[in-house]
Amino acid sequence: MSYVKFKVPDKLKNVIKNTLTKIAETKDSKIRKGMNETTKSIERGVAKLVIIAEDVSPPEIVYHLPLLCEEKGVPYGYVSSKKELGNAVKIGVAAAAVAIENVGTGNESELEKIIKDLESLKK
């Protein structure tokens, strides 16, 4: 029983990580880090994109996130590891999940492209 609902190609994972880093470095951006903050962000309807690590153990920790995202209409995707996800958002520790609430100035088009690519994978 896995929470990974679809396979994200490595090329897209790299684009996601690079974009997360760019957003994290933008002054007026807002990224919620960690499972609890991500869950709250989705429930409040402010998350624009949710990224979940594929190596979370035990998987029950993030099992509800894809279901919650689908219920609330929030696009989501995966990266390979918690460590990569933590590094991408510049926190220096592993992160099970992150939610982008505000992409910051100039990053909107990159976020839209990722969302479009992720939506096409689900079909």
Secondary structure as GFF3:
##gff-version 3
##sequence-region A 1 123
A	DSSP	alpha_helix	10	25	.	.	.	ID=ss1
A	DSSP	beta_strand	30	33	.	.	.	ID=ss2
A	DSSP	alpha_helix	35	43	.	.	.	ID=ss3
A	DSSP	beta_strand	49	53	.	.	.	ID=ss4
A	DSSP	three_ten_helix	59	61	.	.	.	ID=ss5
A	DSSP	alpha_helix	64	72	.	.	.	ID=ss6
A	DSSP	beta_strand	76	79	.	.	.	ID=ss7
A	DSSP	alpha_helix	82	88	.	.	.	ID=ss8
A	DSSP	beta_strand	97	102	.	.	.	ID=ss9
A	DSSP	alpha_helix	108	122	.	.	.	ID=ss10
###
